[in-house]
Each structure stands twice: as C-alpha cells, then as structure tokens.
Amino acid sequence: MADIPRTALERVLARASELQTTTADGVESVSEERLLDIAKEVGLDLAHVRQAIAEERARLPMTETETGPLLDSLGPASLGAQRTAPGTPDDILRRLDAWMPRMESLSTRRRTGDRQSWEPRHDPFGNFLRSFGVGGRRLDLVRVDQLTASVTSVDATRSVVRLDADIAGMRRSQRNQAVALAVLFLLFYAVVATPVVFLASSGVATTGILGGLAAFVGSAGTLTWRALRRAYRNSVDRIHLRLEQLLDDLEHGRLMEPPNLLQKVVGQITAR
C-alpha cells in the first residue's frame, strides 16, 4: 500500500473528520487516549498532539455577543491570546492572581478549576489608579469587562496559558456615543434649518443653504464616527498588546511576585 505524503496528511484527517460527523452512527466525542492512539497510527508527534489538546481545552466556550452594523464596524467584542509557559496551572494562576490586583488594578472575580477571572476594581482608589497609571504606563486592562485566564497542563513542567478579554461593554459604550452624537447633529440641523425653511416660504432661495448645511452636518458626523472607531481600535490594540506582554513575561519567567502597588504609587508621587 502506498504511503500518504505529509502534504496530504492534513487534508486526509480533515476529510475523515467530516465523514465521521456526517455518518449516522458517528460518536459525539473521542477520549484523549483514543485520540493519541490515532495520532500515533498516522505518525504524528505525540508531544505536539498533547499540546494541541491542551490549547483546545484552554479555549473558552463561545458566547453570543450583541451584533449590529455599528457594533460590527467598530471591531471585535473580545480578544484572546495564548502561549505555552513553564509551570503548573496552580503555579501560573497563583502568580497571575498576585499580579492582577497590584499591577493591573483588577480584582479577583471567580476561580473554577484551572480557570480564573478578574474584573476592574470599582472603588475610589481603583478609579484613581485608572487615571494615574503605574510605572509610567496606562492601565489598559481596566477597560475590559472581564479578563479570564485558562491554564491547561501539557506535561509536568509546561502549561498552555490563554488570556481572554471581554470588551463588549467598551464597544457598546462607543456605539452609544456615536448614536448620541448623531442625534445631536440631527437636532442641530433641524434647529438651523427651521428658520431657513421659513425664509423659503417667503420666496428667498434657500436650496444652496440647506444643501451646504446638510453637507456640513454629514461631514462632521462622518469625521466623528471615524474618530470614535479609531479610538476604539487603538484601545483594542493596546489591550491585545498588554495580553501579549503578560504572556511574554510568563513565558520567560519575568512575571513574579509584584511590589506593593500603593507603595509604588506613593514613591512616584514623592519623586515628582
């Protein structure tokens, strides 16, 4: 029997999976042991398969988010990043839980197994930190609705770490600002156009005035919408960058026990 070339292996496995799901007697799931046996039979590296399984388990279940033309045009409602880092799930989550309140102004929300979530602090000191920042940088993660870390063990010394940030609230807020400004522009047009219409009833040519006013309001609305969308996407980029930076620190062992945040802020104020 002829061997299957490596370039065709992915297509064969994908097609086999498709056929499996379309058969009447197809099973809904397969055990990890059986999957490893299949991988071994087709010549896949078991270490890579175990890591792929860990990455899949680290993913959060997909949740439905609010959609719409304005919301979809703004950008995504959630962000995610993942990396393989040294350490056990307990060790990594312990370091993250020590870091988030002190350095990101996030408070612990819930811990379930190898998954933990945080949310922005809702207190006067937390609001002060959001405006002041830490170490000369902005606290970008305080704009998320929730940050979730999912850590799945690959082997005794490595784990897959996935960070998911829910930013649906920030996206809705930006959409609401756009709608409110659009209403204001329409009210402005109505207030200014009303006396112009009365002039038209008196025989004064006002078509050019109304056309110019409509063009002005339309241009102002378009520029405002673009500015809001650009601001949102800049925030998305900063949040995603911060997630990647946290994973970089975990991967290279730099995310250790942080200093006391209050002492750090007081030291910065004193230095000024």
Helices and strands as residue ranges (DSSP letters): H 6-22, H 32-41, H 46-58, H 69-74, E 78-86, H 89-103, E 106-112, E 115-120, H 124-132, G 140-143, E 146-153, E 158-166, H 168-201, H 207-251, H 261-271
